[in-house]
Every structure is written in structure tokens, then in C-alpha cells.
Amino acid sequence: MTGGEILVLNAGSSSIKFAVFDAGLTEIHRGLAAGIGGASFLEVDGKRTETPFIDHKAALSAVLDALSELGLTPKRLRAAAHRVVHGGRHLSTPVRLTPENIAEIAQCTPLAPLHNPHNLAAIEALSAAAPDLPQFASFDTAFHSTNPEVATRYAIPKMMETRGIRRYGFHGLSYASLVRRLPEVSDAPLPSRLLAFHLGNGASLCAIKNGRSVATTMGYSPLDGLTMGTRSGGIDANAVLRLVEENGLERTKAILNHESGLLGLSGGKSDMRNLMLDHSADSDFAVEHFCYWSLRHAGSLIAAMEGLDAIAFTGGIGENAVGVRARILRGLEWMGVRMDPDANHRNGPQLNAKTSKVGVWVIGAEEERMIARDALHLMGDLG
């Protein structure tokens, strides 16, 4: 490996998260430019400064200035690597960014209108600020490109399917990282049939057979599947059509994406930590709804793999919510799962009792490191 740091960027609708890794994939800086267009601030290595950002370009400029003050000028950086939510059908592996694949990302915007435009904004802003800096992209949909067509095809006329209306799946970078990390943590080969829970404000499950995704709960968009922080999860299409008839398209989008899920069920709380501290009837019901539908979908994904060898939890809830993990694992005892309560209270990493027929693990999410690894691999620095 040669010297030089990798800057990883994850641009959202009102924030840019960033991390810097050295050539050995050790994280050396982490931060966030948040509140873009509103009450904004910059946080670098835990130190927060209130500062205005009118747009993503201004936020990225502030991030680069802060890194320059730490001695990491754009000229010193080896490369920049981006999380891009949607790669469509064609961008199914990490790429070095070129005008052609940037155009392809732009063409995927109708598939991820809340995400891809912000990913592109960061790419374009960095190109303007540091035109000679190589840029790479890793795609959140890519890990699920191995799903069989029977899993990705909706039962709609083919003319619609060819317009991109199909199941894609998301959280792919988290699952790819988990597949890499689990053998390191367990000191054992990757289990053949692994049920992975990425549980956070956004939540999904993935059936991973021999290291490859064969089924997942999110579909055409990140709205489908489990109950989430503010997203409804699965809902009948005719119910969506009725909501559109009664509220209009834009209002319905807001309801399903930003006002539903745990927030809607509890009457105002979307954070699992707050819900589990508040033992009101509505909060308890919201938590049970989350766990119940996690278990309903788990059964479906176990069937897709025709069995189960191991379970892994990741994400903010998956790594920290002791009670949620316990409820889900109790619900899977019919598969021979046996939890060690003390290990669960310690947050693992191994949660299964010695009598368990299924291994159970907690694996920390390392999406940014996975993105940096992808870039180093494309540069020929990793095998």
C-alpha cells in the first residue's frame, strides 16, 4: 500500500457524514455537517461548531476546510469514496466515478428521489473543489444484486418491470461489512445460512446464503418491509391508493415516510431508546409491533434459505437494544435458538447459549470502512 488517506462521504437530505481512513483502514477522523439549509452545525471528532450551510456545496466546503486545518488537504488525500443509495440494475459493484457512471447514477434518481440527488451533489461539489482527486462510489443496492429474479420481480406486467419497478433491497453496505466481519469476530467460517438483522431508524432483514444475499425485506424503495422509525414498512397497495385519493400524492409520501412507523404508532416517539423507557400503552405497542414484524419477516427469510445456521444483529437498535434482541430471539426458539441472557446484556458479541443450535452474534456496523475498502480494492491496494 502507498500512503494517503481515504475520505468517505455519506450525503443525506440535510447532512453530510464523513470519515477519514488511513491506508490500513484505521479510522482517524469522523464528523458530520448537519442541518443544511437550516440550523446547521459542523462536528469533527466530537467537537461541534454552529455554522451556516445554505446548501451541500457550502457544507462540503466547510468539511474540507476543517480537514485542511487537521493537515488533510485535498492534495494530501489519496481518494474520496461515496455511499450512493441506488445503483439501479447496472451499477452492482463499486466503481471509480467517471462522467458515464455519474450519468447512470443520475438516471437512477427516480428510483431514489430522496437520496441520489444528494449523493450527486456531494460528488459534484467535491469535483469542483478538488478536480484531480479520484472519486469512487459504493452502492447500497449492490449486495442484493444476487437475489434470484423470482425474489425481485413484482407480479406486474413486464412493461412496468422494465421501467425499473422491481425489488432492489437496501442496507447492502451494512450487510457486505457484516459478511466480512463475522468470521473475524467469531473466529470461524461464515455460516452457510445467515439471517442478518439491520435494525435502526431504517430497518431491514437479509437472508444470506453462502455469503450472498438471496432475499431481503426492503423492495423498490427503503419504505417496504419492517416497521421503522418513521416509515410504515409494508402496507397494502390499495391502502396507499386510498391515502392518495384522500390526501394527495405529496401528503401521502410525507405520511408514509416521515410520520408513520414507531412515530405514528406511539404518538410521537421514533427513537427506540425513548420508547423502551416510556412504558405507556402506545409505546409498548410500538415496540411489540417492531418485534412482531421482525419475526414475521424472519420466518419468510428462513424459508428462502431453507434453514438457519446463524443470526447476526447490527445497526443502532440491533447493537444496543437488549430488550428488542431478547424478544426477537425468544420468538425464534422454535428454530433451536437459545440466548445467553448475560451475554445479551453485555451486547455480545456472541449471544447464544451453549445449548443453542443456532449461533447468534452482534456485529458493529462498519459501512464507512467498507466503502473505504472498496476504493482501496479498486486502486489495487487490497486483494
C-alpha positions in Angstrom: 0.0 0.0 0.0 1.0 3.6 -0.6 0.4 6.5 1.7 -2.5 8.8 1.6 -5.9 8.9 3.4 -9.3 8.0 2.0 -12.2 10.4 2.7 -15.6 8.7 2.9 -18.7 10.8 2.3 -22.3 9.9 3.0 -24.6 12.7 1.9 -28.2 12.8 3.0 -31.0 15.3 2.5 -29.8 17.7 5.1 -26.4 16.4 6.2 -23.0 15.1 5.1 -21.5 12.4 7.3 -17.8 11.8 6.7 -14.9 9.6 7.9 -11.2 9.5 7.1 -9.3 6.3 7.0 -5.6 5.6 6.5 -4.2 3.1 4.0 -4.5 0.4 6.7 -8.3 1.1 7.1 -7.8 2.6 10.5 -10.3 5.4 11.1 -8.5 8.6 12.0 -11.3 11.2 11.9 -15.1 11.3 11.8 -17.6 14.1 11.6 -20.9 15.5 10.4 -22.2 18.6 8.7 -25.8 18.7 9.7 -28.9 21.0 9.3 -28.0 22.1 5.8 -30.3 24.9 4.8 -31.5 25.5 8.4 -30.0 25.5 11.9 -26.7 23.9 10.8 -23.5 22.8 12.6 -20.2 21.1 11.9 -18.9 18.4 14.2 -15.4 17.0 13.8 -14.2 14.3 16.2 -16.9 15.2 18.7 -16.2 18.9 18.6 -19.3 20.9 17.4 -19.3 24.4 15.9 -22.5 26.2 14.9 -22.1 27.4 11.3 -24.5 28.2 8.5 -24.6 26.0 5.4 -27.0 27.1 2.7 -26.5 24.0 0.6 -24.5 20.8 0.2 -21.7 22.7 -1.6 -21.2 25.0 1.4 -21.3 22.1 3.8 -18.7 20.2 1.9 -16.5 23.2 1.7 -16.7 23.5 5.5 -15.8 19.8 5.9 -12.8 20.3 3.6 -11.7 23.4 5.4 -11.9 21.6 8.8 -9.9 18.6 7.4 -7.3 21.0 6.0 -6.8 22.5 9.5 -6.0 19.0 10.6 -3.4 18.7 7.9 -5.6 16.8 5.4 -5.8 19.0 2.4 -7.4 17.6 -0.8 -3.9 17.3 -2.3 -2.9 15.0 0.5 -5.9 12.8 0.2 -5.5 9.6 -1.8 -9.1 9.4 -2.9 -12.7 10.1 -1.9 -15.3 7.4 -1.7 -19.1 7.9 -1.6 -22.1 6.0 -0.4 -24.6 6.1 -3.2 -28.0 4.7 -2.2 -29.3 3.5 -5.6 -27.2 2.0 -8.4 -30.2 0.6 -10.3 -29.8 -2.7 -12.3 -26.4 -1.8 -13.9 -24.3 -0.4 -11.1 -24.0 -3.5 -9.0 -20.3 -3.3 -8.0 -18.2 -0.4 -6.6 -16.8 1.9 -9.4 -14.4 4.7 -9.9 -16.5 7.6 -10.9 -16.5 8.7 -14.5 -18.8 11.1 -16.4 -20.6 7.9 -17.7 -21.4 6.3 -14.4 -22.2 9.6 -12.8 -24.8 10.0 -15.6 -26.0 6.5 -14.7 -26.4 7.5 -11.0 -28.4 10.5 -12.2 -30.7 8.2 -14.2 -31.5 6.3 -11.0 -32.8 9.4 -9.4 -36.5 8.5 -10.0 -35.8 5.2 -8.0 -34.3 7.1 -5.0 -35.5 10.7 -5.2 -34.8 11.3 -1.5 -31.2 10.1 -1.7 -29.4 10.0 -5.1 -29.7 13.8 -5.8 -27.8 14.5 -2.5 -25.2 11.8 -3.3 -24.7 13.5 -6.7 -24.5 17.0 -5.0 -21.5 15.8 -2.9 -19.8 14.2 -5.9 -20.1 17.4 -8.0 -19.1 19.7 -5.1 -16.0 17.7 -4.4 -15.2 17.6 -8.1 -15.3 21.4 -8.2 -13.2 21.8 -5.0 -10.6 19.1 -5.9 -10.8 18.2 -9.6 -7.8 16.0 -9.5 -8.9 13.9 -6.6 -10.0 10.3 -7.7 -13.6 9.6 -6.6 -15.3 6.2 -6.1 -18.8 5.1 -5.3 -20.2 2.1 -3.5 -23.9 1.3 -3.8 -26.4 0.4 -1.1 -28.4 -1.8 -3.5 -25.4 -3.7 -4.9 -25.2 -6.5 -2.3 -28.7 -7.7 -3.3 -28.0 -8.0 -7.0 -27.5 -11.7 -6.3 -31.2 -12.2 -5.4 -32.9 -14.5 -7.9 -35.4 -13.0 -10.3 -38.3 -14.7 -8.6 -37.4 -12.7 -5.5 -37.0 -9.3 -7.3 -39.8 -9.4 -9.8 -43.2 -7.9 -8.8 -46.2 -9.7 -10.4 -47.0 -6.8 -12.7 -46.9 -6.5 -16.5 -43.3 -6.7 -17.9 -43.6 -3.3 -19.4 -43.7 -1.9 -15.9 -40.8 -4.1 -14.7 -38.6 -2.9 -17.5 -39.1 0.7 -16.2 -37.3 -0.2 -13.1 -40.2 -1.2 -10.9 -38.8 -4.2 -9.1 -37.4 -5.2 -5.7 -33.9 -3.8 -5.1 -33.2 -4.0 -1.4 -31.0 -1.6 0.6 -28.6 -1.6 3.6 -26.3 -3.6 1.3 -23.1 -1.9 2.5 -24.0 -2.9 6.1 -24.6 -6.5 5.1 -21.4 -6.7 3.0 -19.5 -5.4 6.0 -21.2 -7.9 8.3 -20.3 -10.8 5.9 -16.6 -9.7 6.1 -16.6 -9.0 9.9 -18.5 -12.0 11.3 -15.7 -14.6 10.6 -13.2 -12.2 12.2 -15.3 -11.8 15.3 -16.4 -15.5 15.6 -13.0 -16.9 14.5 -15.0 -19.4 12.4 -16.1 -19.7 8.7 -19.1 -17.7 7.7 -22.2 -19.7 8.4 -23.9 -21.1 5.3 -27.4 -19.8 6.2 -27.2 -16.4 8.0 -30.2 -14.3 9.0 -29.0 -10.7 9.3 -31.0 -8.0 11.2 -30.0 -4.4 10.3 -32.1 -2.6 12.9 -32.0 1.2 13.2 -34.2 4.1 12.3 -34.3 2.4 9.0 -34.6 -1.4 9.4 -34.4 -4.5 7.2 -33.6 -8.2 7.3 -31.5 -10.1 4.8 -31.2 -13.8 4.1 -27.5 -14.5 3.3 -26.8 -18.0 1.9 -23.1 -18.9 1.3 -22.2 -15.2 1.6 -24.7 -14.0 -1.0 -28.0 -12.2 -0.5 -30.9 -14.3 -1.6 -33.8 -12.3 -0.1 -34.4 -9.1 1.8 -37.3 -7.2 3.2 -36.9 -3.8 1.5 -38.2 -3.6 -2.0 -38.5 -1.0 -4.7 -37.7 1.6 -2.1 -36.5 1.7 1.6 -40.1 2.1 2.6 -41.1 -1.6 2.4 -40.7 -4.4 4.9 -40.3 -3.8 8.7 -41.9 -1.2 10.9 -39.2 1.6 11.1 -38.6 4.8 13.0 -40.8 7.0 10.8 -41.6 4.7 7.8 -44.6 2.5 7.7 -43.0 -0.7 6.4 -45.2 -3.0 4.3 -48.6 -1.7 3.5 -51.3 -2.9 1.1 -51.1 -1.1 -2.3 -54.8 -0.3 -2.2 -54.4 1.3 1.2 -51.7 3.6 -0.4 -54.1 4.4 -3.3 -56.8 5.4 -0.8 -54.4 7.6 1.1 -53.5 9.3 -2.2 -57.2 9.8 -3.0 -57.9 11.3 0.4 -54.7 13.3 1.0 -53.0 13.8 -2.4 -49.6 12.4 -3.5 -47.2 14.6 -1.7 -49.0 14.4 1.6 -49.2 10.6 1.3 -45.4 10.5 0.7 -44.9 12.5 3.9 -47.3 10.3 5.9 -45.7 7.0 4.9 -42.0 8.1 5.0 -41.9 10.6 7.8 -45.0 10.3 10.1 -45.5 6.5 10.3 -43.7 3.6 11.8 -42.8 3.8 15.5 -43.5 7.5 15.4 -47.1 7.0 14.2 -47.8 4.0 16.4 -46.5 5.7 19.6 -48.0 9.1 19.0 -44.7 10.9 18.8 -41.6 8.8 19.6 -39.4 7.3 16.8 -36.3 6.6 18.9 -36.3 3.0 20.3 -34.4 4.2 23.4 -37.1 6.6 24.3 -39.9 4.1 23.6 -38.3 1.5 25.8 -38.0 3.9 28.7 -41.7 5.0 28.4 -43.9 2.2 29.4 -47.1 3.7 28.1 -49.6 1.5 26.3 -48.8 3.2 22.9 -45.0 3.0 23.4 -45.2 -0.7 24.4 -47.4 -1.5 21.4 -45.0 0.3 19.0 -42.1 -1.8 20.4 -44.1 -5.0 20.1 -45.1 -4.1 16.6 -41.5 -3.7 15.6 -40.5 -7.0 17.1 -43.6 -8.9 15.8 -43.0 -7.8 12.2 -39.3 -8.5 12.5 -40.2 -12.1 13.4 -42.9 -12.4 10.7 -40.3 -11.4 8.1 -37.6 -13.6 9.7 -39.8 -16.6 9.1 -40.1 -15.7 5.4 -36.3 -15.3 5.0 -35.5 -18.5 6.9 -37.8 -20.3 4.4 -35.9 -18.6 1.5 -32.7 -20.1 2.8 -34.4 -23.5 3.6 -33.0 -23.3 7.1 -30.9 -21.3 9.6 -27.4 -21.7 10.9 -26.7 -18.3 12.5 -28.2 -14.9 13.3 -26.4 -11.5 13.4 -27.7 -8.2 14.6 -26.3 -4.8 13.5 -27.4 -1.2 13.4 -28.1 1.1 16.3 -31.1 -0.9 17.6 -29.5 -4.2 16.7 -26.3 -3.4 18.6 -27.7 -1.7 21.7 -31.4 -2.6 22.3 -31.1 -5.5 24.8 -34.9 -6.0 25.1 -35.6 -5.9 21.4 -33.0 -8.6 20.7 -34.3 -10.7 23.6 -37.9 -10.5 22.3 -36.8 -11.5 18.7 -34.6 -14.4 19.9 -37.4 -15.7 22.1 -39.6 -15.7 19.0 -37.1 -17.8 17.2 -36.8 -20.6 19.8 -38.7 -22.9 17.5 -35.6 -22.9 15.3 -33.5 -24.1 18.2 -32.2 -20.6 19.2 -31.2 -20.3 22.8 -30.0 -17.0 24.1 -27.5 -16.4 26.9 -29.2 -13.5 28.9 -25.9 -12.3 30.5 -24.2 -12.1 27.1 -27.2 -10.2 25.7 -27.0 -7.7 28.5 -23.3 -7.2 27.6 -24.2 -6.7 24.0 -22.3 -9.7 22.9 -20.5 -10.2 20.6 -21.7 -13.8 21.0 -25.3 -14.1 22.4 -26.2 -17.8 22.0 -26.1 -20.2 24.9 -24.0 -23.4 24.6 -27.2 -25.4 24.1 -28.3 -23.3 21.1 -28.5 -25.0 17.7 -28.1 -21.5 16.0 -25.2 -19.1 16.6 -26.2 -15.6 17.5 -23.9 -12.6 17.2 -23.8 -8.8 17.5 -21.6 -7.2 14.8 -20.9 -3.4 14.8 -21.9 -1.6 11.6 -18.9 -0.5 9.6 -20.3 0.9 6.4 -17.8 3.7 6.0 -14.9 1.3 6.4 -16.5 -1.0 3.8 -16.7 2.0 1.4 -13.0 2.8 2.0 -12.1 -0.8 1.5 -14.0 -0.9 -1.8 -12.0 2.2 -3.0 -8.6 0.7 -2.0 -9.5 -2.5 -3.8 -10.3 -0.7 -7.0 -7.0 1.2 -6.7 -5.2 -2.2 -6.4 -4.2 -1.8 -2.8 -6.3 -4.7 -1.5 -6.7 -8.2 -2.8 
